[in-house]
Amino acid sequence: MTSFAVDEARRRALDFLLTRIDYEKSVAVPYGEQQYKLDRMRDLLERIGRPDRKYTIVHVAGTKGKGSTSAMIAAALEGCGYQCGLFTSPHLERVEERFVVAGRPCEAETFTALVERLRPIVIAMDQELASRTPPESGPTYFELTTALALLLFAEANVDFAVIEVGMGGRLDSTNVCQSDVSIITSISLDHTKQLGDTLAQIAWEKAGIIKPGVPVVSGAVAPEACEVIERLAAERGCRLVQLGRDFCFDYRPPQDLQDGPSYGMVDVELAGAAGDIKHRRVELGLFGRHQAANAAVALAALEELRRRGVALPDADLRRGLKALAWPGRIEVVRRRPCVVFDAAHNPASFAALLETLDESFRVRRRILIFATTQEKDAAGMLAAALPKFEHVVLTRYRQNARGVPVEDLAAIASTLPWRNWRTADDPGAAWDEVLSLQPASDDLICVAGSFFILSPLRKLVEATFPARSDQSST
């Protein structure tokens, strides 16, 4: 098949997916059993032969860190020689990034073939559900991407699949799978209109992934969240491995990341049945104390797999964690001037970003390009960011209707005591504003606030600063 034919087939497949209900791009995101029907997802998986029953599943929920933790576990398993599938969301540039096998995103031809296999099944479901009284809608965009991932992993004969929850947990389409280890990373306030406005309510939704008898690893630290997770684990007869009680970590950050490749180091200690298990001076390819916490959760989860008889040599685990690169997570895309991309989109993740910039970057000026999504705590993020940057450019991404209008961000910023911000109508204009500041080699440019602002800015950075051999991110 020619490259043109491949592109055309992919476009048709993508067009079909994009006709589905997509709550990632909806201005108003509903949340309830009327919209998130697990029976519909189960029906879809039954029609494609329950591919999720053909491999060991590690299921990962949480407010922050679930994507990074998922990627760490997959990288560690691959370092140990296992074939591993990884499903995460959202993607930065191409939907195929959500479906990864052995560290490589799904190829366009494979993606197209899987969509075409699903198409007649989905059309049949649409017709059957529409004929009900009252009529019901067919599978959503996220449900189809979940099914695509599970089908891809079965066909690739993976040993393990690491599955990241989309939103929440209890009603997420990934929750129809039977996991072998359940993970809840951190709990903080996010998606409050859907999941609740207290940490306890959010923890209850996230802990909906806990399955009877399946071990649970929790990286939550807030007492009200921990209490909910502990209670649900006990009710469902699950072994609970809790950060701060059953395992702990210490972190040594890298220094001067703008000068060249460097690694942070984490020490993790776990209480084991045969004595303490210690992982010393584990080098991390991801930066920040929050990533050290994610690594501790990942290593605790891997120990649960060891308890089940999975062979995981320490040296191979270490190699996998060190080699991991994960786009959009304090990603150094260029050095001198240093350009950092981070998908931080709530105050807790913004605090982690700022802490890492303080720890690991020695720069003259900091410049921020900021855009975010409706229903996010823009005020909380800006209140944290404005004192930490000499210049802030507020903008809006255009590929998703949920982007916050620039004038709304300006209205929020105007209520804060700092006046170091300016506005730009779109990412291109925002980048022009940054360039007008004439960034020097010892300046830092940070892009943050949403996954959706990273992709358009990446193209602009690459066009302005062509890649050189000394500009690698790790």
C-alpha positions in Angstrom: 0.0 0.0 0.0 1.4 3.4 -0.9 1.9 6.1 1.7 -0.9 8.1 0.2 -3.3 5.1 0.5 -2.2 4.5 4.1 -2.9 8.1 4.9 -6.3 8.0 3.2 -7.2 4.8 5.0 -6.1 6.3 8.3 -8.1 9.5 7.7 -11.3 7.5 7.1 -10.6 5.4 10.3 -10.0 8.6 12.3 -13.1 10.3 10.8 -15.1 7.3 12.0 -13.7 7.6 15.6 -14.3 11.4 15.6 -18.0 10.9 14.9 -18.4 9.3 18.3 -19.3 11.2 21.4 -16.0 12.5 22.8 -16.2 13.9 26.3 -12.5 14.9 26.1 -13.6 17.7 23.8 -17.0 18.5 25.1 -17.5 21.9 26.7 -19.8 20.4 29.3 -18.7 17.0 30.5 -21.5 15.0 32.1 -20.8 12.2 34.6 -23.1 9.4 35.5 -24.4 6.0 34.7 -26.5 7.4 31.9 -23.4 8.5 30.0 -20.8 6.0 31.1 -22.4 2.6 30.6 -20.2 -0.2 31.7 -22.7 -2.7 30.3 -22.2 -1.2 26.9 -18.5 -1.5 27.2 -18.8 -5.1 28.3 -21.1 -5.8 25.3 -18.5 -4.4 23.0 -15.7 -6.5 24.4 -17.9 -9.6 24.3 -18.5 -9.0 20.6 -14.7 -8.8 19.9 -13.9 -11.9 22.0 -12.9 -10.4 25.3 -9.3 -9.6 24.4 -8.7 -8.3 27.9 -8.7 -11.8 29.3 -5.5 -12.8 27.4 -2.9 -11.1 29.4 -2.1 -9.8 32.9 -3.5 -6.4 33.6 -2.1 -3.6 35.8 -4.9 -1.0 36.3 -3.8 2.6 37.2 -6.1 5.4 38.5 -5.4 8.6 40.3 -5.6 12.4 40.0 -1.9 13.0 39.3 0.8 10.7 38.1 -1.3 7.9 36.7 0.1 8.2 33.2 3.8 8.5 34.4 3.3 5.6 36.8 1.8 3.5 34.0 4.7 4.3 31.7 7.2 3.5 34.5 5.7 0.0 35.1 5.6 -0.7 31.4 9.2 0.4 31.0 10.3 -1.7 33.9 8.5 -4.8 32.6 10.0 -4.3 29.2 13.4 -3.9 30.8 12.9 -7.4 32.3 12.3 -8.9 28.9 8.5 -9.0 28.9 6.2 -7.9 26.0 4.1 -5.1 27.4 1.2 -3.0 26.2 0.5 0.5 27.5 -2.8 2.4 27.1 -2.8 6.0 28.2 -4.7 9.2 27.3 -4.9 11.8 26.0 -2.4 11.9 23.2 -0.2 14.8 22.3 -0.3 14.7 18.5 -1.5 11.4 17.0 -4.1 9.0 18.5 -1.8 6.1 17.9 0.3 7.4 20.8 -2.4 6.0 23.1 -1.7 2.4 22.1 1.9 1.3 22.8 3.5 -2.1 22.5 7.1 -2.7 23.5 7.7 1.0 23.7 6.4 1.8 20.2 3.1 3.5 19.3 0.7 1.6 17.1 1.5 1.9 13.4 -1.0 3.7 11.2 -1.8 0.6 9.1 -2.5 -1.4 12.3 -4.6 1.3 13.8 -6.6 1.5 10.5 -7.1 -2.2 10.3 -8.3 -2.4 14.0 -10.8 0.5 13.4 -12.2 -1.3 10.3 -12.7 -4.5 12.3 -14.6 -2.5 14.9 -16.7 -0.5 12.5 -19.4 -3.0 11.6 -19.7 -4.1 15.2 -20.1 -0.6 16.4 -22.7 0.2 13.7 -24.7 -2.8 14.7 -24.6 -1.7 18.3 -25.7 1.8 17.3 -28.7 0.4 15.6 -29.7 -1.9 18.4 -29.3 0.7 21.1 -31.1 3.3 19.0 -34.1 1.0 18.8 -34.5 0.8 22.5 -37.1 2.7 24.5 -35.9 5.2 25.4 -33.1 5.2 22.7 -29.6 4.9 23.8 -26.3 6.0 22.2 -23.6 3.7 21.0 -20.0 3.4 22.2 -18.1 6.6 22.8 -14.8 7.7 21.5 -13.0 6.7 24.7 -14.8 3.4 24.8 -13.6 2.6 21.3 -10.1 3.7 22.0 -10.1 1.4 25.0 -11.4 -1.5 22.9 -8.7 -0.8 20.2 -6.0 -0.9 22.8 -7.2 -4.2 24.4 -7.6 -5.8 20.9 -4.1 -4.6 19.8 -2.5 -6.0 22.9 -4.2 -9.4 22.4 -3.0 -9.6 18.8 0.5 -8.6 19.8 0.5 -11.5 22.4 1.6 -9.2 25.2 2.5 -10.6 28.6 1.2 -7.6 30.4 -1.0 -4.6 29.7 -0.8 -1.5 31.8 -4.1 0.4 31.5 -4.5 4.0 32.6 -7.9 5.1 33.7 -9.4 8.0 31.7 -11.4 10.0 34.3 -12.5 8.8 37.7 -12.4 5.0 37.9 -15.7 3.6 39.0 -17.5 4.4 35.7 -14.5 4.4 33.4 -14.6 2.1 30.4 -11.3 0.5 31.5 -13.0 -0.7 34.7 -14.7 -3.7 32.9 -11.3 -5.4 32.8 -10.2 -7.8 35.5 -6.9 -6.5 36.9 -4.2 -8.4 38.6 -2.9 -5.3 40.5 -4.9 -2.1 41.1 -3.0 1.2 41.6 -4.3 4.5 42.9 -1.6 7.2 42.6 -2.2 10.6 44.2 -5.5 12.2 45.0 -6.1 15.9 44.6 -8.9 18.2 43.5 -9.6 17.9 39.8 -12.7 17.2 37.7 -14.6 18.4 40.7 -17.9 18.9 38.8 -17.9 15.2 37.8 -16.1 13.5 40.7 -16.9 15.6 43.7 -15.5 18.6 45.5 -13.8 16.8 48.4 -10.8 14.5 48.4 -12.9 11.8 50.0 -15.5 11.9 47.2 -12.8 11.8 44.5 -11.0 9.0 46.3 -14.2 7.0 46.3 -14.6 7.4 42.5 -10.9 6.5 41.9 -11.1 3.5 44.3 -13.9 2.2 42.1 -11.3 0.2 40.3 -10.6 -2.0 43.3 -11.6 -5.5 42.5 -12.4 -8.2 45.1 -9.3 -10.0 46.3 -6.9 -8.0 43.9 -4.0 -6.3 45.7 -4.1 -2.5 45.8 -1.1 -0.1 45.8 -1.9 3.4 46.9 0.2 6.5 46.6 -2.4 8.8 48.2 -1.3 10.8 51.2 -4.2 12.9 52.3 -5.8 11.3 55.3 -9.4 11.6 54.1 -8.4 10.0 50.8 -6.4 7.2 52.5 -9.4 6.4 54.8 -11.7 5.8 51.8 -9.2 3.7 50.0 -8.4 1.6 53.1 -12.1 1.1 53.8 -13.0 0.0 50.3 -9.9 -2.3 50.1 -11.0 -4.0 53.4 -14.6 -4.4 52.2 -13.4 -6.1 49.1 -10.9 -8.4 50.8 -7.8 -6.8 49.1 -4.3 -6.5 50.4 -3.5 -2.8 50.6 0.1 -1.5 50.2 0.0 2.1 51.3 2.6 4.9 50.8 3.8 6.2 54.1 2.9 3.0 55.9 4.1 0.1 53.9 6.6 1.8 51.7 8.5 5.1 51.6 11.0 6.9 49.4 13.7 9.5 49.3 14.7 11.6 46.3 17.9 13.3 45.1 17.1 15.7 42.2 19.4 16.2 39.2 21.3 19.4 39.0 21.4 21.9 36.1 19.2 20.0 33.6 19.6 22.8 31.1 23.4 21.9 30.8 23.0 18.3 29.7 21.6 14.8 30.4 21.2 14.0 34.1 19.2 11.7 36.3 17.4 12.0 39.6 17.8 9.2 42.1 15.2 7.6 44.3 15.6 5.2 47.3 12.5 3.1 48.0 12.0 0.9 51.0 9.1 -1.6 51.2 8.0 -3.8 54.1 8.0 -7.3 52.8 6.9 -10.6 54.3 10.5 -11.8 54.5 11.9 -8.5 55.6 12.4 -5.0 54.2 12.9 -4.7 50.4 15.2 -1.9 49.5 15.8 -0.3 46.1 18.8 2.1 46.4 19.9 4.8 44.1 17.5 4.0 41.3 18.1 6.4 38.5 15.0 8.0 36.9 14.5 9.2 33.3 11.7 11.4 34.6 12.3 14.5 36.7 10.8 15.8 39.9 10.0 14.7 43.4 6.5 13.9 42.2 8.0 11.4 39.7 10.0 9.9 42.5 6.7 9.3 44.3 5.4 7.7 41.1 8.4 5.5 40.9 7.9 4.4 44.5 4.3 3.4 43.7 5.5 1.7 40.5 8.1 -0.3 42.4 5.6 -1.3 45.0 3.3 -2.5 42.3 6.1 -4.5 40.7 6.8 -6.1 44.0 3.2 -7.3 44.0 3.8 -8.9 40.7 6.9 -10.6 42.2 4.7 -12.0 45.0 2.7 -13.6 42.2 5.8 -15.3 40.8 6.8 -12.9 38.1 10.6 -12.8 37.6 11.8 -9.2 37.8 15.6 -8.9 38.2 16.6 -5.7 40.0 19.2 -4.7 37.4 16.6 -4.9 34.6 14.0 -2.9 36.5 16.6 -0.2 37.0 17.5 -0.2 33.3 13.9 0.2 32.3 13.2 3.1 34.7 16.3 5.0 33.7 15.6 4.6 30.0 12.1 5.9 30.2 11.3 9.1 28.3 7.7 10.4 28.7 6.6 13.4 26.5 4.9 16.3 28.2 6.1 15.5 31.7 8.8 18.1 32.6 10.1 17.3 29.1 13.3 19.2 28.2 12.7 19.7 24.5 15.7 22.0 24.0 18.6 23.4 25.9 20.0 26.9 25.9 17.6 28.5 25.8 16.0 25.8 27.8 12.4 24.8 26.7 10.4 22.7 29.1 6.9 21.2 28.3 4.7 20.0 31.1 1.1 18.9 31.0 0.4 20.2 34.5 -3.3 21.2 34.6 -4.3 21.6 38.3 -2.7 23.4 41.2 -1.2 20.2 42.7 0.6 19.3 39.4 1.6 22.9 38.9 3.2 22.9 42.4 5.2 19.8 41.4 6.3 21.5 38.2 7.4 24.7 40.1 9.3 22.6 42.7 11.2 20.8 40.0 12.1 24.0 38.2 13.5 25.3 41.5 15.4 22.1 42.2 16.9 21.3 38.8 17.2 24.4 36.6 19.6 27.3 37.3 18.5 29.9 34.8 18.4 33.7 34.5 14.8 34.3 33.5 11.7 32.2 33.4 9.0 32.7 30.8 5.7 30.8 30.8 3.2 30.1 28.1 -0.1 29.1 29.7 -3.4 27.8 28.4 -5.8 25.6 30.1 -9.2 23.8 30.0 -12.6 24.8 31.2 -13.5 23.5 34.6 -9.8 23.5 35.6 -8.7 25.7 38.5 -7.0 28.4 36.4 -7.0 30.8 39.3 -5.1 28.4 41.5 -2.6 27.6 38.8 -2.0 31.3 38.0 -1.7 32.2 41.6 1.1 29.7 41.9 2.8 30.5 38.6 2.8 34.3 38.4 5.3 34.9 41.3 7.7 32.3 39.8 8.0 33.7 36.3 9.4 37.0 35.1 7.1 36.9 32.0 3.8 35.0 31.5 1.9 34.8 28.2 -1.7 33.7 28.5 -3.2 32.1 25.4 -5.8 29.6 24.1 -5.3 26.4 22.1 -7.7 26.0 19.2 -8.0 22.3 18.5 -10.4 21.7 21.4 -13.5 23.7 22.2 -12.9 23.3 26.0 -10.0 25.8 25.9 -10.4 28.7 28.2 -10.8 32.0 26.3 -7.9 34.4 26.7 -10.1 37.2 28.0 -11.2 34.9 30.8 -7.6 34.1 31.8 -6.8 37.8 31.7 -9.8 38.5 34.0 -8.5 35.9 36.5 -4.9 37.3 36.3 -6.1 40.8 36.8 -7.4 39.9 40.2 -4.0 38.7 41.3 -1.3 41.1 42.6 1.3 40.4 39.9 1.3 42.2 36.5 3.9 40.2 34.7 1.5 38.8 32.2 0.4 39.6 28.7 -2.1 37.9 26.3 -1.9 36.3 22.9 -4.9 35.0 20.8 -3.4 31.7 19.8 -0.2 29.6 20.3 1.5 31.2 17.3 1.0 34.6 18.7 2.1 33.4 22.1 5.3 32.1 20.6 5.9 35.4 18.9 5.5 37.2 22.2 8.1 35.0 23.7 10.5 35.6 20.9 10.0 39.3 21.3 11.5 39.0 24.7 14.7 37.8 23.0 15.3 34.7 25.2 19.0 34.2 25.9 20.9 30.9 26.3 20.5 31.0 30.1 16.7 31.6 30.0 14.0 29.0 30.5 10.7 28.9 28.5 8.0 26.7 30.0 4.8 25.6 28.3 2.1 24.3 30.7 -1.6 24.2 31.7 -2.9 21.5 29.4 -1.9 18.6 27.2 -3.6 20.5 24.3 -1.2 23.4 24.3 1.9 21.2 24.0 1.4 20.0 20.4 1.1 23.3 18.6 4.0 24.8 20.6 6.2 21.8 19.9 5.9 22.5 16.2 6.8 26.2 16.7 9.8 25.4 18.9 11.1 22.9 16.4 10.7 25.4 13.6 12.5 28.1 15.5 15.3 25.9 16.9 16.2 23.1 14.5 17.2 20.0 16.3 20.9 19.5 17.0 22.8 16.6 18.5 23.4 18.4 21.7 19.8 19.2 22.3 18.5 15.8 23.4 16.1 15.9 26.3 17.8 13.2 28.4 
